[in-house]
């Protein structure tokens, strides 16, 4: 996908030396942000996988961390290729296109899977709020694991279609197959995922407002609301940009190229910031050391929701809950 968009923008007009410098600086900033995000996601993955007992939601968060790390890693590799081309450090070699396409299959697959994991987290949290008895008693034991496998498969299938069916040449001439793939990805992201995220986040925000009147709202609600908000602000524009670029409604020349890099910067920011949201929202003792602070923050966030579910279940079923 990124290669198609870059070919569409860079091939239409000559880019000046000053623009090359600006794009190189932007690519370097993106690479640094990717490293920053990969570090955070590795820390979150380590603690949630090996240091903190798993529950229904940590399974999703672990998979989201894997997806974000994969996206950031391959995005940083692509940025290295872009920096190399912009600075003309090495001549292009015949296998470069195949390598970039292979990288982008992982790149796009991780991006799509991450979006779907965030959607699944939002929806399941709402289900646990409105149907606590079902969530506690009737929810399949391995539902999180099964859903994660399905979302990974969906992300990779969509990525393969986007990179193998809608190639750079098909993207440029707008073939019927490529048009179908572009329509499918846009509908999945903007027509289905975005409205469901908006609805579930709005429900959680209302829940936060009602809960905060009586007591402190669960931190998991806050994390989900912030993560969804960051995703919508940072990542939705790139989907619209891809559609506008495919329909040839964007201006030619370096302005489109700059828009592309800015959109990539936004998506990288969204994937990088999630673990730091967990740390900041969950942290409650400023004098703790770093290791203890991270462990306590993650444990506080992702096990507080179990207590909340127990209380809601007890309240509805008439059971006296002892905290």
Buried (B, 14 or more C-beta within 10 A) or exposed (E): BBBBBBBBBBEBBEBEEEBBEBBBEBBBBBBEBBEBBBBBBBBBBBBBBEEBEBBBBBBBBBBBBBBBBBBBBBBBBBBEBBBBBBEEEEEEEEEBBEEBBEBBBBBBBBBBBBBBBBBBBBBBBBBBBEBBEEBBEEBEEEEBBEBBEEBBEBBBEBBEBBBEBBBBEBBBEEBEEBBEBBEBBBEBBBEEBBEBBBEBBEBBBEBBEEBEEEEEBBBBBBBBBBBBBBBBEBBBBBBEBBBEBBEEEBEEBBEBBBBBBBBBBBBBBBBBBBBBBBBEBBBEEEEBEEEEBBBBBBBBBBBBBBEBBBBBBBEEEEEEEEE
